[in-house]
């Protein structure tokens, strides 16, 4: 399963995906809040064997599924 598909499934499993596309900002769409973002981070780190840095959360790619998938792939290449 591709990373973006896994992320969309993650949002859908929480009833939060709705019409979320891979390019939409999930914060702006209101599909994630400060509590669920912590769960997202923990689940992504566990699933993909990566660790986010503080700078990753400020990365302009972080708030979209497509951007986060790119960030995950980049971290897997570096961390892997």
Secondary structure as a PSIPRED ss2 file (coil, helix, strand):
# PSIPRED VFORMAT (PSIPRED V4.0)

   1 X C   1.000  0.000  0.000
   2 X C   1.000  0.000  0.000
   3 X H   0.000  1.000  0.000
   4 X H   0.000  1.000  0.000
   5 X H   0.000  1.000  0.000
   6 X H   0.000  1.000  0.000
   7 X H   0.000  1.000  0.000
   8 X H   0.000  1.000  0.000
   9 X H   0.000  1.000  0.000
  10 X H   0.000  1.000  0.000
  11 X H   0.000  1.000  0.000
  12 X H   0.000  1.000  0.000
  13 X H   0.000  1.000  0.000
  14 X C   1.000  0.000  0.000
  15 X C   1.000  0.000  0.000
  16 X C   1.000  0.000  0.000
  17 X C   1.000  0.000  0.000
  18 X C   1.000  0.000  0.000
  19 X C   1.000  0.000  0.000
  20 X C   1.000  0.000  0.000
  21 X C   1.000  0.000  0.000
  22 X C   1.000  0.000  0.000
  23 X C   1.000  0.000  0.000
  24 X C   1.000  0.000  0.000
  25 X E   0.000  0.000  1.000
  26 X C   1.000  0.000  0.000
  27 X C   1.000  0.000  0.000
  28 X C   1.000  0.000  0.000
  29 X C   1.000  0.000  0.000
  30 X C   1.000  0.000  0.000
  31 X C   1.000  0.000  0.000
  32 X C   1.000  0.000  0.000
  33 X C   1.000  0.000  0.000
  34 X H   0.000  1.000  0.000
  35 X H   0.000  1.000  0.000
  36 X H   0.000  1.000  0.000
  37 X H   0.000  1.000  0.000
  38 X H   0.000  1.000  0.000
  39 X H   0.000  1.000  0.000
  40 X H   0.000  1.000  0.000
  41 X H   0.000  1.000  0.000
  42 X H   0.000  1.000  0.000
  43 X H   0.000  1.000  0.000
  44 X H   0.000  1.000  0.000
  45 X H   0.000  1.000  0.000
  46 X H   0.000  1.000  0.000
  47 X H   0.000  1.000  0.000
  48 X H   0.000  1.000  0.000
  49 X C   1.000  0.000  0.000
  50 X C   1.000  0.000  0.000
  51 X C   1.000  0.000  0.000
  52 X C   1.000  0.000  0.000
  53 X C   1.000  0.000  0.000
  54 X H   0.000  1.000  0.000
  55 X H   0.000  1.000  0.000
  56 X H   0.000  1.000  0.000
  57 X H   0.000  1.000  0.000
  58 X H   0.000  1.000  0.000
  59 X C   1.000  0.000  0.000
  60 X C   1.000  0.000  0.000
  61 X C   1.000  0.000  0.000
  62 X C   1.000  0.000  0.000
  63 X C   1.000  0.000  0.000
  64 X E   0.000  0.000  1.000
  65 X H   0.000  1.000  0.000
  66 X H   0.000  1.000  0.000
  67 X H   0.000  1.000  0.000
  68 X H   0.000  1.000  0.000
  69 X H   0.000  1.000  0.000
  70 X H   0.000  1.000  0.000
  71 X H   0.000  1.000  0.000
  72 X H   0.000  1.000  0.000
  73 X H   0.000  1.000  0.000
  74 X H   0.000  1.000  0.000
  75 X H   0.000  1.000  0.000
  76 X H   0.000  1.000  0.000
  77 X H   0.000  1.000  0.000
  78 X H   0.000  1.000  0.000
  79 X H   0.000  1.000  0.000
  80 X C   1.000  0.000  0.000
